[in-house]
Amino acid sequence: MESPDEEGHAGSIAGKIAAIEDIDQLVISRVRDYPGEVRVLCMPDHLTPIAIKTHVGEPVPFVLAGAGIASSRATGFDEDAAAATGLRVDPGFGVMQLLLG
């Protein structure tokens, strides 16, 4: 889903917020409520801060939820909340090991 990235390139905070809210409402909420034992990983491929309108190589926040996944006790879904968990997956492809167990 490219809309938050495009809004970051445009420097539009309102557009980026709306794009993320749309993804949460139309996609994440449906996956979260899916019946059965599933695991879900939701993460961006990179950050595009609206202040600089280009990609940066900083760590990205992610949500990993489902059967057998322990809570990180994150208080939100943003860069600050992700950093506060102390969880950092490096190299990044290691997140697939967390998803697959």
N, CA, C and O of each residue as an XYZ file, in Angstrom:
404
protein
N       0.843     -1.156      0.000
C       0.000      0.000      0.000
C       0.896      1.228      0.000
O       1.616      1.502      0.960
N       0.831      1.927     -1.059
C       1.788      2.995     -1.336
C       1.346      4.377     -0.868
O       2.152      5.308     -0.859
N       0.088      4.526     -0.482
C      -0.428      5.868     -0.223
C       0.308      6.635      0.886
O       0.554      7.827      0.701
N       0.676      6.026      2.032
C       1.425      6.823      3.020
C       2.788      7.296      2.488
O       3.230      8.401      2.801
N       3.440      6.459      1.690
C       4.726      6.842      1.105
C       4.557      8.032      0.161
O       5.339      8.981      0.208
N       3.543      7.980     -0.686
C       3.310      9.076     -1.634
C       2.972     10.376     -0.906
O       3.411     11.452     -1.310
N       2.193     10.271      0.162
C       1.864     11.472      0.941
C       3.105     12.020      1.644
O       3.231     13.231      1.821
N       4.024     11.135      2.047
C       5.288     11.582      2.620
C       6.118     12.349      1.608
O       6.710     13.379      1.931
N       6.160     11.838      0.363
C       6.889     12.543     -0.699
C       6.266     13.906     -0.986
O       6.968     14.863     -1.313
N       4.941     13.985     -0.860
C       4.242     15.250     -1.111
C       4.366     16.217      0.074
O       4.068     17.404     -0.057
N       4.804     15.705      1.223
C       4.913     16.552      2.407
C       3.575     16.855      3.052
O       3.437     17.856      3.756
N       2.589     16.004      2.820
C       1.232     16.253      3.311
C       0.944     15.468      4.583
O       0.721     14.259      4.533
N       0.948     16.152      5.718
C       0.643     15.464      6.978
C      -0.805     14.988      6.997
O      -1.084     13.877      7.447
N      -1.725     15.812      6.514
C      -3.141     15.416      6.498
C      -3.343     14.212      5.583
O      -4.077     13.285      5.927
N      -2.702     14.222      4.435
C      -2.821     13.100      3.506
C      -2.218     11.826      4.064
O      -2.775     10.743      3.883
N      -1.079     11.945      4.744
C      -0.429     10.760      5.315
C      -1.282     10.173      6.437
O      -1.439      8.955      6.529
N      -1.831     11.034      7.286
C      -2.710     10.558      8.357
C      -3.928      9.855      7.770
O      -4.300      8.774      8.227
N      -4.549     10.457      6.768
C      -5.730      9.850      6.144
C      -5.388      8.508      5.505
O      -6.166      7.559      5.601
N      -4.237      8.423      4.859
C      -3.826      7.168      4.217
C      -3.625      6.064      5.248
O      -4.047      4.928      5.031
N      -2.990      6.388      6.359
C      -2.761      5.396      7.418
C      -4.085      5.000      8.069
O      -4.297      3.827      8.375
N      -4.968      5.959      8.279
C      -6.282      5.639      8.848
C      -7.073      4.732      7.909
O      -7.751      3.813      8.368
N      -6.996      4.979      6.604
C      -7.684      4.117      5.636
C      -7.158      2.690      5.701
O      -7.941      1.741      5.690
N      -5.841      2.529      5.769
C      -5.256      1.194      5.856
C      -5.716      0.503      7.134
O      -6.058     -0.680      7.113
N      -5.726      1.235      8.246
C      -6.168      0.660      9.504
C      -7.622      0.213      9.423
O      -7.965     -0.890      9.850
N      -8.477      1.075      8.872
C      -9.908      0.766      8.810
C     -10.232     -0.310      7.786
O     -11.012     -1.217      8.077
N      -9.656     -0.230      6.604
C     -10.050     -1.109      5.506
C      -9.273     -2.423      5.441
O      -9.749     -3.394      4.851
N      -8.089     -2.463      6.038
C      -7.267     -3.667      5.936
C      -6.976     -4.264      7.308
O      -7.380     -5.390      7.597
N      -6.278     -3.513      8.147
C      -5.816     -4.065      9.421
C      -6.975     -4.545     10.287
O      -6.893     -5.622     10.877
N      -8.042     -3.774     10.373
C      -9.165     -4.182     11.218
C      -9.783     -5.482     10.725
O     -10.231     -6.294     11.535
N      -9.816     -5.691      9.436
C     -10.381     -6.933      8.886
C      -9.470     -8.126      9.145
O      -9.942     -9.216      9.470
N      -8.183     -7.921      9.002
C      -7.242     -9.013      9.256
C      -7.225     -9.349     10.740
O      -7.203    -10.521     11.116
N      -7.236     -8.325     11.579
C      -7.221     -8.524     13.032
C      -8.415     -9.357     13.482
O      -8.291    -10.177     14.393
N      -9.561     -9.155     12.856
C     -10.783     -9.845     13.254
C     -11.005    -11.157     12.506
O     -12.059    -11.776     12.650
N     -10.027    -11.588     11.711
C     -10.158    -12.823     10.939
C     -10.248    -14.012     11.899
O      -9.456    -14.114     12.836
N     -11.208    -14.910     11.667
C     -11.345    -16.054     12.581
C     -10.227    -17.078     12.371
O      -9.656    -17.182     11.286
N      -9.938    -17.811     13.406
C      -8.947    -18.870     13.301
C      -7.583    -18.441     13.786
O      -7.368    -17.290     14.166
N      -6.669    -19.387     13.765
C      -5.317    -19.127     14.239
C      -4.440    -18.674     13.087
O      -3.968    -19.481     12.287
N      -4.234    -17.372     13.017
C      -3.402    -16.785     11.980
C      -2.368    -15.872     12.634
O      -2.511    -15.471     13.789
N      -1.340    -15.559     11.878
C      -0.360    -14.558     12.288
C      -0.339    -13.482     11.217
O      -0.461    -13.767     10.026
N      -0.182    -12.245     11.658
C      -0.212    -11.114     10.747
C       1.021    -10.251     10.988
O       1.376     -9.962     12.130
N       1.667     -9.843      9.902
C       2.778     -8.907      9.967
C       2.413     -7.707      9.116
O       2.085     -7.846      7.937
N       2.472     -6.534      9.713
C       2.205     -5.297      8.989
C       3.381     -4.373      9.237
O       3.686     -4.028     10.378
N       4.045     -3.970      8.144
C       5.198     -3.086      8.299
C       5.480     -2.360      6.995
O       5.212     -2.883      5.913
N       6.022     -1.153      7.100
C       6.442     -0.441      5.892
C       7.809     -0.947      5.441
O       8.540     -1.555      6.223
N       8.147     -0.699      4.193
C       9.469     -1.104      3.705
C      10.523     -0.044      4.010
O      11.720     -0.331      3.992
N      10.078      1.188      4.291
C      10.994      2.274      4.647
C      10.171      3.443      5.186
O       8.951      3.478      5.032
N      10.836      4.371      5.803
C      10.186      5.592      6.277
C      10.321      6.686      5.222
O      11.324      6.751      4.510
N       9.313      7.540      5.126
C       9.348      8.717      4.260
C       8.829      9.902      5.076
O       7.656     10.264      4.977
N       9.705     10.502      5.881
C       9.266     11.630      6.717
C       8.772     12.808      5.872
O       9.404     13.190      4.887
N       7.640     13.370      6.273
C       7.101     14.496      5.510
C       7.991     15.721      5.583
O       7.953     16.567      4.689
N       8.790     15.830      6.629
C       9.662     16.999      6.772
C      10.740     17.049      5.693
O      11.168     18.132      5.295
N      11.184     15.880      5.217
C      12.249     15.871      4.202
C      11.798     15.293      2.862
O      12.526     15.385      1.873
N      10.604     14.698      2.821
C       9.964     14.218      1.586
C      10.772     13.170      0.821
O      10.645     13.061     -0.399
N      11.591     12.407      1.518
C      12.356     11.352      0.847
C      12.558     10.190      1.813
O      12.309     10.316      3.011
N      13.004      9.072      1.287
C      13.208      7.877      2.096
C      14.410      8.034      3.020
O      15.381      8.722      2.702
N      14.316      7.377      4.173
C      15.443      7.312      5.102
C      15.653      5.850      5.492
O      14.751      5.024      5.354
N      16.832      5.548      5.972
C      17.180      4.169      6.299
C      16.992      3.799      7.757
O      17.579      2.820      8.218
N      16.198      4.546      8.493
C      15.962      4.274      9.908
C      15.143      2.988     10.081
O      14.456      2.563      9.153
N      15.214      2.376     11.253
C      14.360      1.203     11.509
C      12.882      1.564     11.401
O      12.482      2.679     11.733
N      12.088      0.626     10.942
C      10.650      0.854     10.782
C       9.870      0.135     11.884
O      10.268     -0.943     12.326
N       8.758      0.731     12.328
C       7.914      0.021     13.288
C       7.157     -1.090     12.566
O       6.905     -1.003     11.364
N       6.801     -2.126     13.306
C       5.986     -3.181     12.705
C       5.034     -3.740     13.744
O       5.257     -3.634     14.950
N       3.967     -4.337     13.239
C       3.016     -5.036     14.094
C       3.079     -6.500     13.708
O       2.940     -6.854     12.537
N       3.288     -7.338     14.694
C       3.265     -8.781     14.514
C       2.298     -9.312     15.551
O       2.521     -9.144     16.750
N       1.240     -9.942     15.113
C       0.205    -10.389     16.039
C      -0.368    -11.715     15.581
O      -0.280    -12.081     14.409
N      -0.954    -12.421     16.523
C      -1.633    -13.660     16.191
C      -1.265    -14.791     17.124
O      -0.698    -14.582     18.196
N      -1.599    -15.988     16.693
C      -1.416    -17.195     17.492
C       0.046    -17.358     17.912
O       0.943    -17.402     17.071
N       0.271    -17.446     19.221
C       1.601    -17.703     19.748
C       2.528    -16.508     19.825
O       3.697    -16.673     20.174
N       2.054    -15.306     19.513
C       2.892    -14.106     19.543
C       2.677    -13.394     20.881
O       1.551    -13.023     21.214
N       3.745    -13.204     21.640
C       3.651    -12.504     22.925
C       3.598    -10.998     22.689
O       4.182    -10.492     21.731
N       2.908    -10.300     23.549
C       2.790     -8.842     23.441
C       4.117     -8.171     23.766
O       4.832     -8.588     24.677
N       4.436     -7.129     23.010
C       5.616     -6.311     23.300
C       5.265     -5.191     24.274
O       6.145     -4.485     24.766
N       3.992     -5.040     24.541
C       3.461     -3.988     25.406
C       3.665     -2.591     24.818
O       3.749     -1.607     25.553
N       3.744     -2.515     23.503
C       3.845     -1.215     22.837
C       2.601     -0.404     23.140
O       1.507     -0.950     23.276
N       2.777      0.899     23.244
C       1.658      1.776     23.568
C       1.034      2.424     22.340
O       0.056      3.162     22.456
N       1.592      2.154     21.166
C       1.072      2.723     19.927
C       1.831      2.136     18.756
O       2.672      1.252     18.920
N       1.525      2.637     17.578
C       2.200      2.159     16.372
C       2.853      3.348     15.681
O       2.306      3.923     14.740
N       4.027      3.698     16.168
C       4.831      4.730     15.539
C       6.286      4.478     15.905
O       6.592      3.552     16.656
N       7.161      5.284     15.386
C       8.588      5.057     15.594
C       8.976      5.127     17.067
O       9.769      4.306     17.529
N       8.436      6.084     17.811
C       8.775      6.231     19.222
C       8.286      5.033     20.047
O       9.021      4.509     20.883
N       7.044      4.606     19.805
C       6.504      3.459     20.542
C       7.286      2.192     20.220
O       7.535      1.371     21.103
N       7.670      2.032     18.968
C       8.454      0.855     18.579
C       9.813      0.862     19.270
O      10.254     -0.165     19.784
N      10.467      2.000     19.284
C      11.783      2.091     19.926
C      11.688      1.795     21.421
O      12.598      1.194     21.992
N      10.594      2.213     22.060
C      10.429      2.011     23.493
C      10.310      0.532     23.869
O      10.547      0.180     25.025
N       9.951     -0.339     22.929
C       9.845     -1.771     23.241
C      11.214     -2.403     23.420
O      11.333     -3.444     24.067
N      12.266     -1.784     22.851
C      13.601     -2.359     22.914
C      13.829     -3.465     21.903
O      14.927     -4.016     21.826
N      12.805     -3.798     21.126
C      12.930     -4.848     20.119
C      13.471     -4.256     18.828
O      12.878     -3.343     18.255
N      14.583     -4.775     18.384
C      15.154     -4.355     17.112
C      15.579     -5.612     16.374
O      16.316     -6.436     16.915
N      15.122     -5.757     15.154
C      15.425     -6.941     14.362
C      16.469     -6.536     13.325
O      16.187     -5.775     12.399
N      17.685     -7.064     13.503
C      18.786     -6.718     12.613
C      19.620     -7.963     12.370
O      20.198     -8.501     13.314
N      19.698     -8.433     11.146
C      19.202     -7.807      9.928
C      17.681     -7.914      9.813
O      17.054     -8.793     10.405
N      17.113     -7.004      9.042
C      15.669     -6.872      8.925
C      14.931     -8.112      8.477
O      13.785     -8.324      8.874
N      15.571     -8.949      7.647
C      14.865    -10.135      7.164
C      14.561    -11.112      8.309
O      13.765    -12.036      8.141
N      15.195    -10.906      9.475
C      14.915    -11.750     10.642
C      13.484    -11.642     11.130
O      13.021    -12.499     11.882
N      12.779    -10.604     10.713
C      11.373    -10.477     11.119
C      10.551    -11.645     10.579
O       9.525    -12.000     11.159
N      10.987    -12.237      9.485
C      10.272    -13.403      8.937
C      10.384    -14.591      9.873
O       9.448    -15.384      9.970
N      11.500    -14.732     10.560
C      11.637    -15.816     11.547
C      10.656    -15.611     12.695
O      10.098    -16.576     13.218
N      10.444    -14.350     13.087
C       9.457    -14.063     14.131
C       8.057    -14.405     13.641
O       7.256    -14.962     14.392
N       7.758    -14.078     12.398
C       6.438    -14.365     11.843
C       6.173    -15.856     11.744
O       5.099    -16.329     12.116
N       7.141    -16.587     11.248
C       6.941    -18.013     10.991
C       7.168    -18.889     12.224
O       6.783    -20.058     12.251
N       7.802    -18.302     13.246
C       8.017    -19.038     14.492
C       9.131    -19.992     14.361
O       9.453    -20.699     15.316
